[in-house]
Amino acid sequence: MPARALAAVNSHIYRYKWHFLGGVLFVILSTLLAIWPAQLVRYAFDLVNEGIDLYHLYAGTQAQADVYHVFGRNVLFYGALIIALALLRGIFLFFMRQTLIVMSRLIENDQKNQIYQHYQSLPLAFYRRHSTGDLMSRISEDVSRVRMYLGPAIMY
């Protein structure tokens, strides 16, 4: 039964497939942009180690000033690149959240409308057997849990 229930919920994703695909793309991009700065830090530390060795190797010569200049420029480049990647990651995280949360809200609205339409078609005897609070709870809380599955659960 749970697999069938999820299949019914997942069918809503097909209606909003572009939101979903865009959100998944932004998840992938933001994850990659979380990994790359760590690799750049490793390269920067390797550069610092090599730069210090070269700086000491050319001590007392004109080449020492040149090594210092190139070393400083490379460290600045890596620092700027790490900051740029962090900014890009922030942008992609925003778009990831925006697309997936909007999709989950749209699906939540569709489901509430479907439930309401179904409630409108039920006979009066149904409402005598079930309490109004329970029915309202299903519209709000259960559909909200489905929204959490479709939005934040996909992001994280």
MIDOSE-1310 file (N, C-alpha, C; in nm, 2 decimals, decimal comma, always signed):
residues 156
mpar	+0,08/-0,12/+0,00/+0,00/+0,00/+0,00/+0,08/+0,13/+0,00; +0,19/+0,14/+0,08/+0,27/+0,26/+0,08/+0,33/+0,29/-0,06; +0,38/+0,19/-0,13/+0,43/+0,22/-0,26/+0,33/+0,27/-0,36; +0,20/+0,22/-0,35/+0,10/+0,27/-0,43/+0,06/+0,41/-0,39
alaa	+0,07/+0,44/-0,27/+0,04/+0,58/-0,22/+0,14/+0,68/-0,27; +0,27/+0,63/-0,27/+0,37/+0,72/-0,32/+0,36/+0,74/-0,47; +0,32/+0,63/-0,54/+0,30/+0,64/-0,69/+0,20/+0,74/-0,72; +0,09/+0,75/-0,64/-0,01/+0,85/-0,66/+0,04/+0,99/-0,64
vnsh	+0,12/+1,00/-0,54/+0,18/+1,13/-0,51/+0,28/+1,17/-0,61; +0,37/+1,08/-0,65/+0,47/+1,10/-0,75/+0,41/+1,14/-0,89; +0,28/+1,10/-0,91/+0,22/+1,13/-1,04/+0,20/+1,28/-1,05; +0,20/+1,35/-0,94/+0,19/+1,50/-0,95/+0,31/+1,56/-1,00
iyry	+0,42/+1,50/-0,98/+0,55/+1,55/-1,02/+0,55/+1,56/-1,18; +0,49/+1,47/-1,25/+0,48/+1,48/-1,39/+0,42/+1,61/-1,44; +0,32/+1,66/-1,37/+0,25/+1,78/-1,40/+0,35/+1,90/-1,39; +0,44/+1,89/-1,29/+0,53/+2,00/-1,27/+0,67/+1,96/-1,30
kwhf	+0,69/+1,88/-1,41/+0,82/+1,82/-1,44/+0,93/+1,92/-1,46; +0,90/+2,04/-1,51/+1,01/+2,14/-1,54/+1,05/+2,20/-1,40; +0,96/+2,22/-1,31/+1,00/+2,27/-1,18/+1,09/+2,16/-1,11; +1,05/+2,03/-1,12/+1,12/+1,92/-1,06/+1,26/+1,91/-1,13
lggv	+1,27/+1,91/-1,26/+1,40/+1,89/-1,33/+1,49/+2,01/-1,30; +1,43/+2,13/-1,30/+1,52/+2,25/-1,26/+1,57/+2,24/-1,12; +1,48/+2,20/-1,03/+1,52/+2,18/-0,89/+1,63/+2,08/-0,88; +1,62/+1,96/-0,94/+1,72/+1,86/-0,94/+1,86/+1,91/-1,00
lfvi	+1,85/+1,99/-1,11/+1,97/+2,04/-1,17/+2,04/+2,14/-1,07; +1,96/+2,22/-1,00/+2,01/+2,31/-0,90/+2,07/+2,24/-0,78; +2,01/+2,13/-0,74/+2,07/+2,05/-0,64/+2,21/+1,99/-0,68; +2,22/+1,94/-0,80/+2,35/+1,89/-0,85/+2,45/+2,00/-0,85
lstl	+2,41/+2,12/-0,91/+2,51/+2,23/-0,92/+2,55/+2,28/-0,79; +2,46/+2,30/-0,69/+2,50/+2,35/-0,56/+2,58/+2,25/-0,49; +2,56/+2,12/-0,51/+2,65/+2,01/-0,45/+2,79/+2,02/-0,50; +2,80/+2,03/-0,63/+2,93/+2,04/-0,70/+3,00/+2,17/-0,65
laiw	+2,93/+2,28/-0,64/+2,99/+2,40/-0,59/+3,03/+2,39/-0,44; +2,98/+2,30/-0,37/+3,02/+2,27/-0,23/+3,15/+2,19/-0,23; +3,17/+2,11/-0,33/+3,29/+2,03/-0,33/+3,41/+2,10/-0,39; +3,40/+2,17/-0,49/+3,51/+2,24/-0,56/+3,59/+2,33/-0,48
paql	+3,53/+2,41/-0,39/+3,62/+2,50/-0,31/+3,71/+2,42/-0,22; +3,67/+2,31/-0,17/+3,76/+2,23/-0,09/+3,88/+2,18/-0,17; +3,86/+2,15/-0,29/+3,97/+2,11/-0,38/+4,06/+2,23/-0,41; +4,00/+2,34/-0,43/+4,08/+2,46/-0,45/+4,16/+2,50/-0,33
vrya	+4,11/+2,48/-0,21/+4,19/+2,51/-0,09/+4,31/+2,42/-0,09; +4,29/+2,29/-0,13/+4,40/+2,20/-0,13/+4,51/+2,25/-0,23; +4,47/+2,29/-0,35/+4,56/+2,34/-0,45/+4,63/+2,47/-0,40; +4,56/+2,55/-0,33/+4,61/+2,68/-0,28/+4,72/+2,64/-0,17
fdlv	+4,69/+2,55/-0,08/+4,79/+2,51/+0,02/+4,92/+2,45/-0,05; +4,90/+2,37/-0,15/+5,01/+2,31/-0,22/+5,09/+2,43/-0,29; +5,02/+2,52/-0,34/+5,09/+2,64/-0,40/+5,17/+2,72/-0,30; +5,11/+2,74/-0,18/+5,18/+2,81/-0,07/+5,31/+2,73/-0,03
negi	+5,30/+2,60/-0,02/+5,42/+2,52/+0,02/+5,53/+2,53/-0,09; +5,49/+2,52/-0,21/+5,59/+2,53/-0,32/+5,64/+2,68/-0,33; +5,55/+2,77/-0,31/+5,59/+2,91/-0,32/+5,69/+2,95/-0,21; +5,67/+2,90/-0,09/+5,76/+2,93/+0,02/+5,90/+2,86/-0,01
dlyh	+5,90/+2,74/-0,06/+6,02/+2,67/-0,09/+6,10/+2,75/-0,20; +6,03/+2,80/-0,31/+6,09/+2,87/-0,41/+6,14/+3,01/-0,36; +6,07/+3,07/-0,27/+6,11/+3,20/-0,22/+6,24/+3,19/-0,14; +6,25/+3,08/-0,06/+6,37/+3,06/+0,01/+6,49/+3,01/-0,08
lyag	+6,46/+2,94/-0,19/+6,56/+2,90/-0,28/+6,63/+3,01/-0,35; +6,55/+3,12/-0,38/+6,60/+3,23/-0,45/+6,64/+3,35/-0,36; +6,66/+3,32/-0,23/+6,69/+3,42/-0,13/+6,81/+3,51/-0,18; +6,80/+3,64/-0,17/+6,91/+3,73/-0,20/+6,92/+3,76/-0,35
tqaq	+6,83/+3,71/-0,44/+6,84/+3,74/-0,58/+6,72/+3,82/-0,63; +6,73/+3,87/-0,75/+6,62/+3,94/-0,81/+6,50/+3,85/-0,83; +6,53/+3,72/-0,86/+6,42/+3,62/-0,88/+6,33/+3,60/-0,76; +6,39/+3,63/-0,64/+6,30/+3,62/-0,52/+6,19/+3,72/-0,52
advy	+6,21/+3,84/-0,57/+6,10/+3,94/-0,58/+6,00/+3,89/-0,68; +6,05/+3,83/-0,79/+5,95/+3,78/-0,90/+5,87/+3,67/-0,84; +5,93/+3,58/-0,77/+5,86/+3,46/-0,71/+5,76/+3,52/-0,61; +5,79/+3,62/-0,53/+5,70/+3,68/-0,44/+5,58/+3,74/-0,51
hvfg	+5,61/+3,81/-0,62/+5,50/+3,87/-0,69/+5,40/+3,77/-0,75; +5,46/+3,66/-0,81/+5,38/+3,56/-0,87/+5,30/+3,48/-0,77; +5,37/+3,45/-0,66/+5,31/+3,38/-0,54/+5,19/+3,46/-0,49; +5,20/+3,59/-0,47/+5,09/+3,67/-0,42/+4,98/+3,68/-0,51
rnvl	+5,01/+3,69/-0,64/+4,90/+3,69/-0,74/+4,82/+3,56/-0,75; +4,89/+3,45/-0,74/+4,82/+3,32/-0,74/+4,74/+3,30/-0,62; +4,79/+3,34/-0,50/+4,71/+3,32/-0,38/+4,58/+3,41/-0,39; +4,60/+3,53/-0,44/+4,48/+3,62/-0,46/+4,38/+3,56/-0,55
fyga	+4,43/+3,50/-0,66/+4,35/+3,43/-0,76/+4,26/+3,32/-0,70; +4,33/+3,23/-0,62/+4,26/+3,12/-0,56/+4,16/+3,17/-0,46; +4,20/+3,27/-0,38/+4,10/+3,33/-0,28/+3,98/+3,39/-0,35; +4,00/+3,46/-0,46/+3,89/+3,52/-0,54/+3,80/+3,41/-0,60
liia	+3,86/+3,30/-0,65/+3,79/+3,19/-0,71/+3,71/+3,12/-0,60; +3,76/+3,10/-0,48/+3,68/+3,03/-0,38/+3,56/+3,12/-0,34; +3,58/+3,25/-0,33/+3,47/+3,34/-0,29/+3,37/+3,34/-0,41; +3,41/+3,34/-0,53/+3,32/+3,34/-0,64/+3,24/+3,21/-0,64
lall	+3,30/+3,10/-0,62/+3,23/+2,97/-0,61/+3,13/+2,97/-0,50; +3,16/+3,03/-0,38/+3,07/+3,03/-0,27/+2,95/+3,12/-0,31; +2,97/+3,23/-0,38/+2,86/+3,31/-0,42/+2,77/+3,24/-0,52; +2,83/+3,17/-0,61/+2,75/+3,09/-0,71/+2,67/+2,98/-0,64
rgif	+2,73/+2,92/-0,54/+2,66/+2,81/-0,47/+2,54/+2,87/-0,40; +2,56/+2,99/-0,34/+2,44/+3,06/-0,28/+2,33/+3,09/-0,37; +2,37/+3,13/-0,49/+2,27/+3,16/-0,60/+2,19/+3,03/-0,63; +2,27/+2,92/-0,66/+2,21/+2,79/-0,69/+2,13/+2,74/-0,58
lffm	+2,17/+2,76/-0,46/+2,09/+2,71/-0,34/+1,95/+2,78/-0,34; +1,96/+2,91/-0,37/+1,83/+2,99/-0,37/+1,74/+2,94/-0,48; +1,79/+2,92/-0,60/+1,71/+2,87/-0,71/+1,66/+2,73/-0,68; +1,74/+2,64/-0,62/+1,70/+2,51/-0,58/+1,58/+2,51/-0,49
rqtl	+1,60/+2,59/-0,38/+1,49/+2,61/-0,29/+1,36/+2,67/-0,35; +1,38/+2,77/-0,43/+1,27/+2,84/-0,50/+1,19/+2,74/-0,59; +1,26/+2,67/-0,67/+1,19/+2,58/-0,77/+1,12/+2,46/-0,70; +1,19/+2,40/-0,60/+1,13/+2,28/-0,54/+1,02/+2,32/-0,44
ivms	+1,04/+2,43/-0,37/+0,94/+2,47/-0,27/+0,81/+2,51/-0,35; +0,84/+2,59/-0,46/+0,72/+2,63/-0,54/+0,65/+2,51/-0,59; +0,72/+2,42/-0,64/+0,66/+2,29/-0,70/+0,58/+2,22/-0,59; +0,64/+2,21/-0,47/+0,56/+2,14/-0,36/+0,44/+2,22/-0,32
rlie	+0,45/+2,35/-0,32/+0,33/+2,43/-0,28/+0,22/+2,42/-0,39; +0,26/+2,41/-0,52/+0,16/+2,40/-0,62/+0,09/+2,26/-0,61; +0,17/+2,16/-0,59/+0,11/+2,02/-0,57/+0,02/+2,02/-0,45; +0,07/+2,08/-0,34/-0,02/+2,09/-0,22/-0,15/+2,15/-0,25
ndqk	-0,15/+2,26/-0,33/-0,27/+2,33/-0,36/-0,36/+2,24/-0,45; -0,30/+2,17/-0,55/-0,38/+2,08/-0,63/-0,44/+1,97/-0,55; -0,37/+1,91/-0,45/-0,42/+1,80/-0,37/-0,53/+1,85/-0,28; -0,52/+1,97/-0,23/-0,63/+2,03/-0,15/-0,75/+2,05/-0,23
nqiy	-0,73/+2,10/-0,35/-0,85/+2,12/-0,44/-0,91/+1,98/-0,48; -0,83/+1,88/-0,50/-0,89/+1,75/-0,53/-0,97/+1,69/-0,41; -0,91/+1,71/-0,30/-0,98/+1,66/-0,18/-1,11/+1,73/-0,16; -1,11/+1,86/-0,18/-1,23/+1,95/-0,16/-1,33/+1,90/-0,26
qhyq	-1,29/+1,88/-0,39/-1,39/+1,84/-0,49/-1,45/+1,70/-0,45; -1,36/+1,62/-0,40/-1,41/+1,48/-0,36/-1,51/+1,50/-0,24; -1,48/+1,58/-0,15/-1,57/+1,60/-0,03/-1,70/+1,66/-0,08; -1,70/+1,74/-0,19/-1,83/+1,79/-0,24/-1,92/+1,69/-0,30
slpl	-1,86/+1,58/-0,35/-1,93/+1,48/-0,41/-1,98/+1,37/-0,32; -1,94/+1,37/-0,19/-1,98/+1,27/-0,10/-2,12/+1,29/-0,05; -2,19/+1,18/-0,01/-2,33/+1,20/+0,04/-2,33/+1,25/+0,18; -2,44/+1,30/+0,22/-2,46/+1,36/+0,36/-2,43/+1,26/+0,47
afyr	-2,46/+1,13/+0,44/-2,44/+1,03/+0,54/-2,29/+1,02/+0,58; -2,20/+1,04/+0,48/-2,06/+1,04/+0,51/-2,02/+1,14/+0,62; -2,08/+1,26/+0,61/-2,05/+1,36/+0,71/-2,11/+1,34/+0,85; -2,21/+1,26/+0,85/-2,27/+1,22/+0,98/-2,18/+1,11/+1,05
rhst	-2,11/+1,03/+0,97/-2,03/+0,93/+1,03/-1,89/+0,98/+1,07; -1,84/+1,09/+1,01/-1,71/+1,14/+1,03/-1,71/+1,28/+1,09; -1,62/+1,31/+1,18/-1,62/+1,44/+1,24/-1,56/+1,54/+1,14; -1,61/+1,66/+1,15/-1,56/+1,77/+1,07/-1,41/+1,80/+1,10
gdlm	-1,37/+1,79/+1,22/-1,23/+1,82/+1,26/-1,14/+1,72/+1,20; -1,18/+1,59/+1,19/-1,09/+1,49/+1,13/-1,08/+1,51/+0,98; -1,19/+1,55/+0,92/-1,18/+1,58/+0,78/-1,09/+1,70/+0,75; -1,10/+1,80/+0,83/-1,02/+1,92/+0,81/-0,87/+1,89/+0,84
sris	-0,85/+1,81/+0,94/-0,71/+1,77/+0,97/-0,65/+1,70/+0,85; -0,73/+1,61/+0,78/-0,67/+1,54/+0,67/-0,64/+1,64/+0,55; -0,72/+1,74/+0,54/-0,69/+1,84/+0,43/-0,56/+1,92/+0,47; -0,55/+1,96/+0,59/-0,43/+2,04/+0,63/-0,31/+1,96/+0,66
edvs	-0,31/+1,87/+0,76/-0,19/+1,81/+0,81/-0,14/+1,70/+0,71; -0,23/+1,62/+0,66/-0,18/+1,51/+0,58/-0,12/+1,56/+0,44; -0,19/+1,66/+0,39/-0,14/+1,72/+0,26/-0,01/+1,79/+0,29; +0,00/+1,85/+0,41/+0,13/+1,92/+0,44/+0,24/+1,82/+0,45
rvrm	+0,22/+1,70/+0,50/+0,32/+1,60/+0,51/+0,36/+1,56/+0,37; +0,27/+1,55/+0,28/+0,30/+1,51/+0,14/+0,38/+1,62/+0,08; +0,35/+1,75/+0,11/+0,43/+1,86/+0,06/+0,57/+1,85/+0,11; +0,59/+1,81/+0,23/+0,73/+1,80/+0,29/+0,80/+1,69/+0,21
ylgp	+0,74/+1,59/+0,17/+0,80/+1,48/+0,09/+0,84/+1,53/-0,04; +0,76/+1,61/-0,10/+0,78/+1,66/-0,24/+0,88/+1,78/-0,25; +0,89/+1,85/-0,14/+0,98/+1,97/-0,15/+1,11/+1,95/-0,07; +1,11/+1,98/+0,06/+1,23/+1,97/+0,14/+1,30/+1,83/+0,14
aimy	+1,22/+1,72/+0,13/+1,29/+1,59/+0,13/+1,37/+1,57/+0,00; +1,33/+1,63/-0,11/+1,40/+1,61/-0,23/+1,53/+1,70/-0,23; +1,52/+1,81/-0,16/+1,64/+1,90/-0,15/+1,75/+1,84/-0,07; +1,71/+1,78/+0,04/+1,81/+1,73/+0,14/+1,82/+1,58/+0,14
